[in-house]
């Protein structure tokens, strides 16, 4: 290699010049006193000096004055230990540009004298990347610290929180949690009905999937907040996959939606109530016409009374639905109203006693209300028509409603006897009313049997889901 004018030329070995210049990093040969002796081609390109211009100059000439103390410390360390580093240092190029560098120096012995070989690495690209990253982080934190949306970054496997924005910290600050660095601990703030869905939200994150959910969360002041949460996998450059999450407070929107829904429901209830009221009035008008016809044609009175009772039973349904719009019909309440309607058809006293022993409320499927009302009406009318009341039977007609598994059992008892040859299952001696019952009752969901107990006849009607539900 070509050495500077101060270096003894008689120690040069063939081939060293090519090796010296072939190294991509800048190499400097320096005396222990800090005098430049030689440099390779990469050093020339870095500083903008020819090697003959570098030779003989002090090292301090190529550093800002602010680095003098660090350079001196590095040379002291070289003299005592034989090696030293000067990381994140600065050198000054010929054109005045200050270049950030990492320098590693080692003491070597050449021709019986100690010298220093220094490897200088240009770190401008790294510094620029760090500066850009720092600027991005500053922008991120500036945004995250001031937006009201909740933001967090967590480990998808452990659930450990690496970063949570102040908005989330404010939400959990007064929660009394033992620690707030585990996202699973925030589950205790979720309203119990939403926790299962929140667990699925966490599970999706652990699988590296994007997920979103709307949940209710208890605020520190006891109010319920609605949050729309979104989480997605995120991999920092050169790092492991993380989860980034954003939660938006949508309480105001949810309250507005609830108010709009409540208003729509009130309007719907008003319309439904009015529709049922008009239907009931129309049916009552039909009942009035049938009564007038029965009065004008006594021979048809018995048949018309059955028709009147059927129309009134349907009117009862509209009365119930009009008084409680949007709510399901309760079996016990329907029984009592049909019984009261039938009692009003007869001039003589008819005692229909409904004994509801169900303990739980059984409701009717919407599609089954009209057929079932007709069935119950026919059963009660049949019991009233064949009831033989006397002083030995003070009970009158008794209606018992009780549970039977997932269904309900209605037992209607009256004083009397079944006719000879009567068999409901075989459709023998049923009469017109019971023939209608046989046609209306679906055998897969209902079961009707008649039994004779001493002087009383009992009709057992078993209703199964889906006609009736708890």
Residue pairs with C-beta under 8 A, 6 or more apart in sequence:
1 12
1 16
1 17
1 20
1 21
1 38
1 40
2 17
2 38
2 51
3 9
3 12
3 29
3 37
3 38
3 55
4 36
4 37
4 38
4 51
4 52
4 54
4 55
4 56
5 52
5 55
5 56
6 35
6 37
6 55
6 56
7 29
7 37
7 38
7 55
8 111
10 111
11 110
11 111
20 27
20 38
20 40
21 40
21 41
21 42
23 40
23 42
23 119
24 42
25 42
25 119
25 120
25 121
26 39
26 40
26 42
26 43
26 45
26 46
26 47
26 119
26 120
26 121
26 122
27 39
27 40
27 42
27 43
27 117
27 118
27 119
27 120
28 36
28 37
28 38
28 39
28 43
28 54
28 117
28 118
28 120
29 36
29 37
29 38
29 39
29 115
29 116
29 117
29 118
30 36
30 37
30 59
30 105
30 115
30 116
30 117
30 118
31 37
31 115
31 116
32 75
32 78
32 79
32 107
32 114
32 115
32 116
34 58
34 59
34 60
34 71
34 75
35 56
35 57
35 58
35 59
36 54
36 55
36 56
36 57
36 58
36 59
36 62
37 55
37 115
38 51
38 54
38 55
39 47
39 49
39 51
39 54
40 51
43 51
43 54
43 120
44 50
44 51
44 54
46 91
46 93
46 99
46 120
46 122
47 54
47 62
47 91
47 93
47 94
48 93
48 94
48 95
49 94
59 71
60 68
60 71
62 91
62 92
63 71
63 89
63 90
63 91
63 92
64 90
64 92
64 98
66 90
67 89
67 90
70 86
70 89
71 86
74 84
74 85
74 86
74 103
74 105
75 84
75 116
77 83
77 84
78 84
78 105
78 106
78 107
78 116
79 107
82 106
82 107
83 104
83 105
83 106
83 107
84 104
84 105
85 102
85 103
85 104
85 105
86 101
86 102
86 103
86 104
86 105
87 102
87 103
88 100
88 102
88 123
89 100
89 101
89 102
89 103
90 98
90 99
90 100
90 101
91 98
91 99
91 101
91 120
92 98
92 99
93 99
99 122
99 124
100 122
100 123
100 124
100 127
101 120
101 121
101 122
101 123
102 120
102 121
102 123
103 118
103 119
103 120
103 121
104 118
104 119
105 116
105 117
105 118
105 119
106 116
106 117
107 114
107 115
107 116
108 114
108 115
108 116
108 117
109 115
144 151
144 163
144 165
145 165
145 166
147 165
147 167
148 167
148 249
149 165
149 167
149 246
149 247
149 248
149 249
150 164
150 165
150 167
150 168
150 171
150 227
150 245
150 246
150 247
150 248
150 249
151 163
151 164
151 165
151 167
151 168
151 244
151 245
151 246
151 247
152 161
152 163
152 164
152 165
152 168
152 183
152 244
152 245
152 247
153 161
153 162
153 163
153 234
153 242
153 243
153 244
153 245
154 160
154 161
154 162
154 183
154 205
154 242
154 243
154 245
155 162
155 240
155 242
155 243
156 205
156 206
156 207
156 208
156 233
156 241
156 242
156 243
157 206
159 182
159 183
159 184
159 202
159 206
160 181
160 182
160 183
161 180
161 181
161 182
161 183
162 242
164 180
168 247
169 180
170 220
171 189
171 217
171 219
171 220
171 225
172 180
172 186
172 189
173 220
174 220
175 188
175 189
175 218
175 220
177 185
177 186
177 188
178 185
179 185
180 186
183 202
184 202
187 195
187 198
187 199
187 202
189 217
189 218
190 198
190 215
190 216
190 217
191 215
191 216
191 217
191 218
191 224
193 216
194 215
194 216
197 213
197 215
198 213
198 215
200 211
200 213
201 211
201 212
201 213
201 215
201 229
201 231
204 210
204 211
204 231
205 211
205 231
205 243
205 245
208 233
208 241
209 233
210 230
210 231
210 232
210 233
211 230
211 231
211 232
212 228
212 229
212 230
212 231
213 228
213 229
214 226
214 227
214 228
214 229
214 250
215 226
215 227
215 229
216 224
216 225
216 226
216 227
217 224
217 225
217 226
217 227
218 224
218 225
219 225
224 251
225 249
225 251
226 249
226 250
226 251
226 253
226 254
227 247
227 248
227 249
227 250
228 247
228 248
228 250
229 245
229 246
229 247
229 248
230 245
230 246
230 247
231 243
231 244
231 245
231 246
232 243
232 244
232 245
233 241
233 242
233 243
233 244
234 241
234 242
234 243
234 244
235 241
235 242
236 242
265 326
268 325
268 326
269 325
269 326
270 325
272 321
272 322
272 325
272 326
273 322
273 323
273 325
275 322
276 318
276 319
276 321
276 322
276 325
277 318
277 322
279 315
279 318
280 315
280 318
280 319
280 322
283 311
283 312
283 314
283 315
283 318
284 315
286 311
287 308
287 311
287 312
287 315
290 304
290 307
290 308
290 311
291 304
291 308
293 300
293 304
294 300
294 301
294 304
294 305
294 308
295 301
297 304
305 345
306 378
306 381
306 432
306 433
308 345
309 341
309 342
309 345
309 377
309 381
310 374
310 377
310 378
312 341
312 342
312 345
312 377
313 338
313 341
313 373
313 374
313 376
313 377
314 370
314 373
314 374
315 341
316 334
316 337
316 338
316 341
316 373
317 329
317 334
317 369
317 370
317 373
319 337
320 329
320 333
320 334
320 337
321 329
328 363
328 364
328 366
329 363
329 364
329 369
330 361
330 362
330 363
330 364
331 358
331 362
331 363
331 364
331 401
331 408
331 463
331 468
332 354
332 356
332 358
332 361
332 362
332 401
334 364
334 369
334 372
334 373
334 376
335 354
335 356
335 376
335 399
335 401
335 410
336 354
338 373
338 376
338 377
338 380
339 352
339 354
339 380
339 399
340 352
341 377
342 350
342 352
342 377
342 380
342 381
342 384
343 350
343 352
346 384
350 384
350 387
350 396
350 397
351 395
351 396
351 397
352 380
352 384
352 396
352 397
352 399
353 395
353 396
353 397
353 398
353 399
354 399
354 401
355 398
355 399
355 400
355 401
356 401
357 400
357 401
357 402
357 403
358 401
358 402
358 403
358 408
359 403
360 403
360 470
361 470
362 403
362 407
362 408
362 463
362 468
362 469
362 470
363 468
363 469
363 470
364 372
364 467
364 468
365 466
365 467
365 468
365 469
368 467
368 468
371 440
372 463
372 467
374 436
374 440
375 437
375 440
375 441
375 461
376 410
376 461
378 433
378 434
378 436
378 437
379 410
379 412
379 437
379 459
379 461
380 397
380 399
380 412
381 433
382 431
382 433
382 434
382 459
383 397
383 412
383 413
383 414
383 457
383 459
384 397
384 414
386 414
386 416
386 457
387 396
387 397
387 414
387 415
387 416
388 415
388 416
389 396
389 415
390 415
392 455
393 415
393 455
393 456
395 413
395 415
396 414
397 412
397 413
397 414
398 411
398 412
398 413
398 414
399 410
399 411
399 412
399 413
400 409
400 410
400 411
400 413
401 408
401 409
401 410
402 408
402 409
402 411
403 409
404 462
405 464
406 464
406 465
406 469
406 470
407 462
407 463
407 464
407 465
407 468
408 462
408 463
408 468
409 460
409 461
409 462
409 463
410 460
410 461
410 463
411 458
411 459
411 460
411 461
412 458
412 459
412 461
413 453
413 456
413 457
413 458
413 459
414 456
414 457
415 455
415 456
415 457
416 455
416 456
416 457
417 452
417 455
417 457
418 450
418 452
418 457
419 429
420 429
421 428
421 429
422 428
422 429
422 430
422 450
423 429
424 430
424 434
424 438
424 448
424 449
424 450
425 449
427 435
427 438
430 437
430 438
437 448
441 448
442 467
445 463
445 464
445 465
445 466
445 467
446 461
446 462
446 463
446 464
446 467
447 460
447 461
447 462
447 464
448 459
448 460
448 461
448 462
449 459
449 460
450 457
450 458
450 459
450 460
451 457
451 458
451 460
452 458
